[in-house]
Amino acid sequence: MRKHFYLVVESEKNPDREGGVSIYENQQRPSSKNEQTVHQMRNLETNETWTKTMVSLGYVDFEDEDDYEERAHEKMLEKLAEIDESHLRDAGLDPEEVFD
């Protein structure tokens, strides 16, 4: 069971998500690990669109849903440690506090 992790740097629709990590079943295109990319998002029910700037943290393969629930937070922190600290700052985070 593969999960793709993304640091949300900027979100037009949900600014409160900035600095958070979004986890998706599928890779969000375009995306490259450790690079900021702008994604066009759309609500399929309302057809509302907005942009979201994210940094791909890569993916993790989990054995099953239980494994995902047990290790997702630990893997998220590992993935955040693999990217440039400038992306954390751009998302409004203090790198020292993230890994404290």
C-alpha positions as YAML, in Angstrom:
chain: A
units: angstrom
residues:
- id: 1
  name: MET
  ca: [0.00, 0.00, 0.00]
- id: 2
  name: ARG
  ca: [1.83, 3.07, -1.28]
- id: 3
  name: LYS
  ca: [1.26, 6.57, 0.15]
- id: 4
  name: HIS
  ca: [2.67, 9.81, -1.30]
- id: 5
  name: PHE
  ca: [3.62, 12.58, 1.15]
- id: 6
  name: TYR
  ca: [3.54, 16.33, 0.34]
- id: 7
  name: LEU
  ca: [4.43, 19.39, 2.38]
- id: 8
  name: VAL
  ca: [1.82, 22.10, 1.77]
- id: 9
  name: VAL
  ca: [3.65, 25.39, 1.23]
- id: 10
  name: GLU
  ca: [0.69, 27.51, 0.10]
- id: 11
  name: SER
  ca: [-3.02, 26.87, -0.41]
- id: 12
  name: GLU
  ca: [-5.47, 29.42, -1.83]
- id: 13
  name: LYS
  ca: [-8.50, 27.56, -0.51]
- id: 14
  name: ASN
  ca: [-7.18, 26.35, 2.85]
- id: 15
  name: PRO
  ca: [-4.43, 28.61, 4.21]
- id: 16
  name: ASP
  ca: [-4.71, 26.79, 7.54]
- id: 17
  name: ARG
  ca: [-3.23, 23.70, 5.79]
- id: 18
  name: GLU
  ca: [0.02, 25.56, 5.03]
- id: 19
  name: GLY
  ca: [2.87, 23.89, 6.86]
- id: 20
  name: GLY
  ca: [0.93, 20.64, 7.07]
- id: 21
  name: VAL
  ca: [1.53, 17.38, 5.26]
- id: 22
  name: SER
  ca: [-1.00, 15.94, 2.84]
- id: 23
  name: ILE
  ca: [-0.97, 12.23, 2.11]
- id: 24
  name: TYR
  ca: [-2.38, 10.85, -1.13]
- id: 25
  name: GLU
  ca: [-2.95, 7.40, -2.60]
- id: 26
  name: ASN
  ca: [-1.62, 8.59, -5.98]
- id: 27
  name: GLN
  ca: [1.25, 10.80, -6.99]
- id: 28
  name: GLN
  ca: [0.19, 14.39, -7.62]
- id: 29
  name: ARG
  ca: [1.50, 15.51, -10.99]
- id: 30
  name: PRO
  ca: [3.60, 17.42, -11.69]
- id: 31
  name: SER
  ca: [5.88, 16.70, -8.76]
- id: 32
  name: SER
  ca: [9.52, 15.96, -8.08]
- id: 33
  name: LYS
  ca: [10.96, 15.17, -4.69]
- id: 34
  name: ASN
  ca: [12.37, 18.19, -2.86]
- id: 35
  name: GLU
  ca: [10.95, 20.70, -5.37]
- id: 36
  name: GLN
  ca: [8.08, 23.15, -4.98]
- id: 37
  name: THR
  ca: [5.40, 22.69, -7.61]
- id: 38
  name: VAL
  ca: [2.06, 24.41, -8.12]
- id: 39
  name: HIS
  ca: [-0.91, 22.07, -8.46]
- id: 40
  name: GLN
  ca: [-4.29, 22.94, -9.91]
- id: 41
  name: MET
  ca: [-6.86, 21.38, -7.60]
- id: 42
  name: ARG
  ca: [-10.57, 20.86, -8.32]
- id: 43
  name: ASN
  ca: [-13.55, 19.78, -6.28]
- id: 44
  name: LEU
  ca: [-15.27, 17.27, -8.56]
- id: 45
  name: GLU
  ca: [-18.68, 17.87, -6.97]
- id: 46
  name: THR
  ca: [-18.72, 21.67, -7.18]
- id: 47
  name: ASN
  ca: [-16.16, 22.15, -9.98]
- id: 48
  name: GLU
  ca: [-14.44, 24.77, -7.77]
- id: 49
  name: THR
  ca: [-10.74, 25.19, -8.61]
- id: 50
  name: TRP
  ca: [-7.77, 26.57, -6.69]
- id: 51
  name: THR
  ca: [-3.98, 26.27, -6.58]
- id: 52
  name: LYS
  ca: [-1.86, 24.57, -4.00]
- id: 53
  name: THR
  ca: [1.94, 24.78, -3.81]
- id: 54
  name: MET
  ca: [3.48, 21.59, -2.46]
- id: 55
  name: VAL
  ca: [6.84, 19.89, -2.06]
- id: 56
  name: SER
  ca: [6.92, 16.19, -2.77]
- id: 57
  name: LEU
  ca: [8.44, 14.28, 0.14]
- id: 58
  name: GLY
  ca: [8.37, 10.99, -1.76]
- id: 59
  name: TYR
  ca: [6.41, 7.87, -0.97]
- id: 60
  name: VAL
  ca: [6.33, 5.06, 1.57]
- id: 61
  name: ASP
  ca: [5.14, 1.51, 1.03]
- id: 62
  name: PHE
  ca: [3.10, 0.23, 3.97]
- id: 63
  name: GLU
  ca: [2.09, -3.40, 4.48]
- id: 64
  name: ASP
  ca: [-1.56, -2.63, 5.22]
- id: 65
  name: GLU
  ca: [-3.87, -0.08, 6.86]
- id: 66
  name: ASP
  ca: [-2.70, -1.04, 10.37]
- id: 67
  name: ASP
  ca: [0.95, -0.54, 9.39]
- id: 68
  name: TYR
  ca: [0.03, 2.83, 7.87]
- id: 69
  name: GLU
  ca: [-1.76, 3.96, 11.04]
- id: 70
  name: GLU
  ca: [1.15, 2.84, 13.23]
- id: 71
  name: ARG
  ca: [4.01, 4.33, 11.21]
- id: 72
  name: ALA
  ca: [2.64, 7.25, 9.17]
- id: 73
  name: HIS
  ca: [3.74, 9.95, 11.64]
- id: 74
  name: GLU
  ca: [7.22, 8.47, 12.04]
- id: 75
  name: LYS
  ca: [7.64, 8.20, 8.26]
- id: 76
  name: MET
  ca: [6.34, 11.74, 7.76]
- id: 77
  name: LEU
  ca: [9.07, 13.11, 10.05]
- id: 78
  name: GLU
  ca: [11.70, 11.03, 8.22]
- id: 79
  name: LYS
  ca: [10.50, 12.39, 4.88]
- id: 80
  name: LEU
  ca: [10.52, 15.99, 6.15]
- id: 81
  name: ALA
  ca: [14.14, 15.52, 7.27]
- id: 82
  name: GLU
  ca: [15.11, 14.55, 3.70]
- id: 83
  name: ILE
  ca: [14.13, 17.88, 2.08]
- id: 84
  name: ASP
  ca: [15.84, 21.26, 2.08]
- id: 85
  name: GLU
  ca: [15.09, 23.32, 5.18]
- id: 86
  name: SER
  ca: [14.21, 26.27, 2.92]
- id: 87
  name: HIS
  ca: [10.99, 24.47, 1.97]
- id: 88
  name: LEU
  ca: [10.05, 24.16, 5.64]
- id: 89
  name: ARG
  ca: [10.65, 27.88, 6.13]
- id: 90
  name: ASP
  ca: [8.61, 28.70, 3.00]
- id: 91
  name: ALA
  ca: [5.73, 26.73, 4.55]
- id: 92
  name: GLY
  ca: [5.99, 28.86, 7.71]
- id: 93
  name: LEU
  ca: [7.75, 26.22, 9.81]
- id: 94
  name: ASP
  ca: [10.84, 26.47, 11.99]
- id: 95
  name: PRO
  ca: [13.04, 23.46, 11.11]
- id: 96
  name: GLU
  ca: [14.35, 23.22, 14.68]
- id: 97
  name: GLU
  ca: [10.80, 22.95, 16.05]
- id: 98
  name: VAL
  ca: [9.76, 20.37, 13.45]
- id: 99
  name: PHE
  ca: [12.46, 17.93, 14.54]
- id: 100
  name: ASP
  ca: [12.46, 18.75, 18.25]
...
